[in-house]
Amino acid sequence: MESVGIVGAGTVGTALAIRLSQKGYRVSAVASRTTESARRLARRVQTALVCSDAQGVANVSDLVFVTTPDGVIPTVVSSVKWRKGQSVLHCSGADSLDVLEPARKTGAQVGVFHPLQTFASVDQAIANLTGSTFALEADEPLLGRLRQMATDLGGHWVALKAGDKVLYHAAAVMACNYVVTLVKLAGDLWATFGIPQAEATRALLPLLKGTLNNIENVGLPNCLTGPIARGDTGTIRKHLAALEQKAPHLLSTYRELGLQTIPISLAKGRVDPARADEMKRLLT
């Protein structure tokens, strides 16, 4: 099996190295901005040689992951003398293959291997990788090897084109990062009746988990519940009045999310077009 090198021993690079090693891939070398972070990875993947720079990793690896921050990828790739037949990958969700062009010009194969997952810590990232979808971008035969790698990691894969990447990443931000924002805003509302953010979050977590369970097992649009799903204009009016009085800075957010929810409600079939129009008028 080909040897795998890691340039950038942050959360993503470390989690990938550990999980690939567990699945039988030989992780040959690691380099990072700080020697300590590279050594930390090497302590968990004992086949990995700690190198002082990216060139050292490239010298002993068939396939190299550049898992640095996105803005540093072009600089790192440009600094290495790649060899023909070598494979160079990055794990950026928003960037395409163009940032790897210096490697391609030397005859290396280039690709993208982006785990559609949230990486809050190394151990949590390792646990979350199984079952995740990996966004792939590459030409054959590298694409086929990346599909197999995603499968070996217990995940799924989707092949994207260069023009797909930014909207793909925007979708990930909406489904992940902005959920965090919504929980924070919900906690802000609890603060108006004297409940601290931590306690509010703890109380809301079962609701969040139940919602995710419904999305997974019931699916869109039937998993939608709440006043807009029921066409309950009376409750929506009460929400708007209370927000205007106690949290006017959240009114526009509530209105926009409500407007975006009405088409889901119509698709579910619980409200008719006339009631949907009434809700639109309320929320506009």
ZAMARGU-4260 file (C-alpha; in steps of 0.2 Angstrom, whole numbers, plus 5000, padded with zeros to 4 digits):
<rodrens>
0) 5000/5000/5000 | 5006/5017/4996 | 5014/5028/5010 | 5005/5043/5016 | 5013/5059/5022
5) 5005/5073/5032 | 5010/5092/5030 | 5000/5101/5044 | 4997/5092/5060 | 4982/5101/5066
10) 4965/5093/5070 | 4961/5087/5052 | 4978/5081/5048 | 4980/5072/5064 | 4963/5064/5064
15) 4966/5058/5046 | 4983/5051/5050 | 4977/5041/5065 | 4961/5034/5056 | 4971/5030/5040
20) 4984/5021/5051 | 4970/5011/5060 | 4964/5006/5043 | 4980/4999/5037 | 4988/5014/5028
25) 5006/5017/5031 | 5008/5035/5037 | 5026/5038/5033 | 5030/5056/5038 | 5023/5072/5046
30) 5029/5090/5046 | 5020/5105/5054 | 5022/5123/5058 | 5028/5118/5075 | 5039/5103/5079
35) 5029/5099/5094 | 5013/5097/5085 | 5022/5085/5073 | 5029/5075/5087 | 5012/5074/5095
40) 5005/5066/5080 | 5020/5054/5078 | 5017/5048/5096 | 5000/5042/5091 | 5006/5035/5074
45) 5022/5027/5077 | 5026/5024/5059 | 5027/5043/5055 | 5044/5051/5054 | 5045/5069/5060
50) 5052/5080/5047 | 5058/5098/5048 | 5048/5103/5032 | 5036/5098/5019 | 5050/5093/5007
55) 5055/5080/5019 | 5038/5073/5020 | 5037/5073/5001 | 5053/5064/4999 | 5047/5048/5008
60) 5028/5048/5004 | 5019/5043/4989 | 5003/5052/4993 | 5004/5069/5003 | 4990/5077/5012
65) 4992/5096/5014 | 4981/5099/5029 | 4987/5117/5033 | 4976/5132/5035 | 4968/5135/5018
70) 4977/5151/5015 | 4994/5143/5017 | 4991/5128/5005 | 4998/5137/4989 | 5014/5143/4998
75) 5017/5125/5005 | 5014/5117/4988 | 5025/5129/4979 | 5039/5126/4991 | 5041/5108/4987
80) 5049/5099/4973 | 5036/5086/4969 | 5040/5070/4958 | 5031/5063/4943 | 5017/5050/4949
85) 5016/5057/4966 | 4999/5062/4973 | 4996/5078/4982 | 4979/5082/4991 | 4972/5096/5001
90) 4957/5095/5013 | 4949/5112/5010 | 4930/5113/5008 | 4930/5129/4998 | 4946/5127/4987
95) 4947/5117/4971 | 4962/5110/4962 | 4969/5126/4956 | 4979/5129/4972 | 4988/5113/4969
100) 4994/5118/4951 | 5012/5120/4956 | 5012/5101/4960 | 5002/5096/4944 | 5015/5106/4933
105) 5029/5094/4940 | 5019/5078/4935 | 5011/5075/4951 | 4992/5069/4952 | 4982/5082/4962
110) 4966/5080/4971 | 4954/5086/4985 | 4948/5075/5000 | 4937/5085/5011 | 4928/5077/5025
115) 4911/5084/5027 | 4912/5084/5046 | 4915/5096/5061 | 4932/5095/5069 | 4931/5102/5087
120) 4945/5091/5094 | 4956/5077/5087 | 4947/5063/5097 | 4930/5069/5093 | 4935/5071/5074
125) 4941/5053/5074 | 4925/5047/5081 | 4915/5057/5069 | 4924/5052/5053 | 4915/5035/5052
130) 4899/5038/5042 | 4905/5055/5036 | 4904/5060/5017 | 4920/5065/5009 | 4919/5077/4994
135) 4932/5072/4981 | 4939/5081/4966 | 4952/5072/4955 | 4955/5064/4939 | 4957/5045/4937
140) 4966/5035/4942 | 4968/5045/4958 | 4949/5048/4960 | 4946/5029/4961 | 4959/5028/4975
145) 4951/5042/4984 | 4934/5033/4983 | 4942/5018/4990 | 4950/5028/5004 | 4934/5036/5009
150) 4926/5018/5009 | 4940/5012/5020 | 4937/5026/5032 | 4919/5020/5034 | 4912/5034/5025
155) 4903/5039/5009 | 4909/5050/4995 | 4903/5062/4982 | 4913/5068/4967 | 4912/5087/4964
160) 4918/5098/4950 | 4928/5114/4953 | 4913/5125/4951 | 4903/5116/4964 | 4915/5118/4979
165) 4911/5135/4985 | 4892/5132/4986 | 4896/5115/4993 | 4905/5123/5007 | 4892/5136/5010
170) 4880/5122/5013 | 4891/5115/5026 | 4892/5131/5035 | 4873/5133/5035 | 4871/5115/5041
175) 4884/5116/5054 | 4891/5133/5060 | 4874/5142/5059 | 4866/5128/5070 | 4878/5134/5083
180) 4873/5152/5080 | 4854/5147/5081 | 4857/5138/5098 | 4866/5154/5104 | 4852/5165/5099
185) 4839/5153/5107 | 4849/5154/5123 | 4849/5173/5122 | 4830/5172/5122 | 4831/5161/5138
190) 4841/5174/5146 | 4827/5186/5145 | 4818/5176/5158 | 4833/5173/5169 | 4840/5156/5163
195) 4859/5156/5159 | 4866/5151/5142 | 4874/5135/5148 | 4858/5129/5157 | 4848/5134/5141
200) 4859/5125/5130 | 4858/5109/5141 | 4839/5110/5140 | 4838/5113/5121 | 4850/5099/5117
205) 4837/5085/5118 | 4826/5095/5106 | 4841/5097/5094 | 4844/5078/5095 | 4826/5074/5092
210) 4826/5086/5077 | 4841/5077/5070 | 4833/5060/5073 | 4817/5066/5064 | 4827/5072/5049
215) 4837/5056/5048 | 4822/5044/5051 | 4807/5054/5044 | 4815/5065/5031 | 4811/5082/5023
220) 4798/5089/5022 | 4788/5077/5034 | 4800/5080/5049 | 4795/5098/5050 | 4785/5102/5066
225) 4780/5119/5074 | 4768/5133/5071 | 4773/5135/5052 | 4771/5117/5049 | 4753/5118/5057
230) 4749/5135/5049 | 4747/5142/5067 | 4746/5161/5063 | 4740/5165/5081 | 4756/5158/5088
235) 4767/5167/5075 | 4758/5183/5080 | 4762/5180/5098 | 4781/5176/5094 | 4782/5192/5083
240) 4774/5203/5097 | 4786/5196/5111 | 4801/5197/5100 | 4797/5215/5096 | 4796/5219/5115
245) 4810/5209/5122 | 4822/5205/5108 | 4819/5216/5093 | 4837/5212/5086 | 4831/5195/5083
250) 4815/5200/5073 | 4823/5200/5056 | 4831/5183/5059 | 4815/5175/5065 | 4805/5183/5050
255) 4818/5177/5037 | 4819/5159/5044 | 4800/5158/5045 | 4798/5164/5027 | 4811/5150/5021
260) 4801/5137/5031 | 4784/5140/5023 | 4789/5131/5007 | 4794/5116/5018 | 4777/5117/5026
265) 4768/5118/5009 | 4778/5102/5003 | 4772/5093/5019 | 4754/5096/5014 | 4748/5102/5031
270) 4744/5119/5026 | 4735/5126/5010 | 4741/5140/4999 | 4729/5153/5007 | 4736/5149/5024
275) 4754/5150/5017 | 4750/5167/5010 | 4743/5173/5027 | 4759/5167/5035 | 4770/5176/5022
280) 4761/5192/5025 | 4764/5191/5044 | 4782/5187/5042 | 4786/5200/5028
</rodrens>
